[in-house]
Amino acid sequence: MLVANKRIFVAILGAYYLTVPGVTAYTIGVILMISSLAGFLLEIPSGYMSDKMGHKSALVMARILMIVSTLLYLVADDVLFLILGGSVS
């Protein structure tokens, strides 16, 4: 849980992406672009959900999504899993 929460492996994530078949430097750029765009677009709804369901519940949901993201990275054998893992986190 501590590794999933702090994301200490973000610095080597690009190298990990290259171990997945079919991933190139261009694909890494696309993955990061989609992940950043998803984070930007979901920022406002996440604040609204936090206001409606409570801050503690939103934090619990955020941790669960962080674990799901980490699991998606671990089982990734396709670019789609990497995009989903980046978008969920």
C-alpha positions in Angstrom: 0.0 0.0 0.0 2.8 2.4 0.8 4.4 1.9 -2.6 1.0 2.4 -4.4 0.3 5.5 -2.4 3.7 7.3 -2.8 4.4 6.1 -6.4 8.1 6.0 -5.8 8.5 4.1 -9.0 7.3 7.0 -11.2 10.9 7.9 -12.0 11.5 4.6 -13.7 8.0 4.2 -15.2 9.2 5.2 -18.7 11.7 2.3 -18.6 9.1 0.0 -17.4 6.8 1.0 -20.3 9.5 -0.1 -22.7 9.4 -3.6 -21.4 5.8 -4.0 -22.5 5.6 -5.4 -26.1 4.7 -2.8 -28.7 5.7 0.3 -26.7 8.0 2.8 -28.3 9.1 6.3 -27.2 6.2 7.7 -29.3 3.8 5.4 -27.5 5.1 6.6 -24.1 4.4 10.2 -25.1 0.8 9.2 -26.1 0.3 7.4 -22.8 1.5 10.3 -20.8 -0.5 12.8 -22.8 -3.7 10.8 -22.3 -3.0 10.3 -18.6 -2.4 14.0 -18.1 -5.5 14.9 -20.1 -7.6 12.5 -18.0 -6.2 13.9 -14.8 -7.0 17.4 -15.9 -10.5 16.6 -17.1 -11.4 14.6 -14.0 -10.1 17.1 -11.5 -13.3 19.1 -11.2 -15.7 16.1 -10.9 -13.4 14.6 -8.2 -13.8 17.8 -6.2 -17.5 17.7 -6.6 -17.7 14.1 -5.6 -15.5 14.8 -2.5 -18.0 17.6 -1.5 -21.0 15.3 -2.0 -19.8 12.1 -0.4 -17.4 13.5 2.1 -13.6 14.0 2.2 -12.8 10.7 4.0 -14.8 8.6 1.6 -13.1 10.4 -1.4 -9.7 9.7 0.1 -10.6 6.0 0.5 -11.8 5.9 -3.1 -8.6 7.6 -4.3 -6.5 4.9 -2.5 -8.5 2.1 -4.0 -8.1 3.7 -7.5 -4.3 4.0 -6.9 -4.2 0.3 -6.1 -6.2 -0.5 -9.2 -3.8 1.6 -11.2 -0.8 -0.2 -9.8 -2.4 -3.6 -10.5 -3.1 -2.5 -14.1 0.6 -1.6 -14.5 1.6 -5.0 -13.0 -0.5 -7.0 -15.4 0.0 -4.8 -18.4 0.8 -6.7 -21.6 -0.7 -4.1 -23.9 -0.7 -0.4 -24.4 -4.3 -0.2 -23.3 -3.6 -1.4 -19.8 -0.8 1.3 -19.5 -3.2 4.0 -20.6 -5.9 2.8 -18.2 -3.3 2.6 -15.4 -2.2 6.1 -16.0 -5.7 7.5 -16.3 -7.0 5.9 -13.2 -4.2 7.2 -11.0 
